[in-house]
């Protein structure tokens, strides 16, 4: 029987610290809204890059809205992490669970997976000790009596 691989406490702590660091960076990040969206109802808040020749946001004048820049991104190591501090892995069938490490990875069942295969994935994940972050998607088919 092959040896069961699990994440060490040191690795789990490292991942938790990365999530905390990502959260701290996100708190310092300004709220990027479209220029003058607070002034006119017809201009909606989601960010649009300013392209005007004399635009104060594009020129980054003092006191203007902050321009979206690459430097505001979170840490590279924390980008693929689930908020729980685990690596989020997409799974479409029970075989996809085989390479996952309990304690380090969590499974996310794909949106196109039907109820029957979802039930098989949930059963296999329970056997392997892997957390599924979206266990209740489609209804689970009850076996016929």
Secondary structure in CASP SS format (residue, H / E / C, confidence):
PFRMAT SS
TARGET T0000
AUTHOR 0000-0000-0000
METHOD secondary structure of the structure
MODEL  1
X C 1.00
X C 1.00
X C 1.00
X C 1.00
X C 1.00
X E 1.00
X C 1.00
X C 1.00
X H 1.00
X H 1.00
X H 1.00
X H 1.00
X H 1.00
X H 1.00
X H 1.00
X H 1.00
X H 1.00
X H 1.00
X H 1.00
X H 1.00
X H 1.00
X H 1.00
X H 1.00
X H 1.00
X H 1.00
X H 1.00
X H 1.00
X H 1.00
X C 1.00
X C 1.00
X C 1.00
X C 1.00
X C 1.00
X C 1.00
X C 1.00
X C 1.00
X C 1.00
X C 1.00
X C 1.00
X C 1.00
X C 1.00
X C 1.00
X C 1.00
X C 1.00
X C 1.00
X C 1.00
X C 1.00
X C 1.00
X C 1.00
X C 1.00
X C 1.00
X C 1.00
X C 1.00
X C 1.00
X C 1.00
X H 1.00
X H 1.00
X H 1.00
X H 1.00
X C 1.00
X C 1.00
X C 1.00
X C 1.00
X C 1.00
X C 1.00
X C 1.00
X C 1.00
X C 1.00
X C 1.00
X H 1.00
X H 1.00
X H 1.00
X C 1.00
X C 1.00
X C 1.00
X H 1.00
X H 1.00
X H 1.00
X C 1.00
X C 1.00
X E 1.00
X C 1.00
X C 1.00
X C 1.00
X C 1.00
X C 1.00
X E 1.00
X E 1.00
X E 1.00
X E 1.00
X E 1.00
X C 1.00
X C 1.00
X H 1.00
X H 1.00
X H 1.00
X H 1.00
X C 1.00
X C 1.00
X C 1.00
X C 1.00
X E 1.00
X C 1.00
X C 1.00
X E 1.00
X E 1.00
X E 1.00
X E 1.00
X E 1.00
X C 1.00
X C 1.00
X C 1.00
X C 1.00
X C 1.00
X H 1.00
X H 1.00
X H 1.00
X H 1.00
X H 1.00
X H 1.00
X H 1.00
X H 1.00
X H 1.00
X H 1.00
X H 1.00
X H 1.00
X H 1.00
X H 1.00
X C 1.00
X C 1.00
X E 1.00
X E 1.00
X C 1.00
X C 1.00
X C 1.00
X C 1.00
X C 1.00
X C 1.00
X C 1.00
X C 1.00
X C 1.00
X C 1.00
X C 1.00
X C 1.00
X C 1.00
END
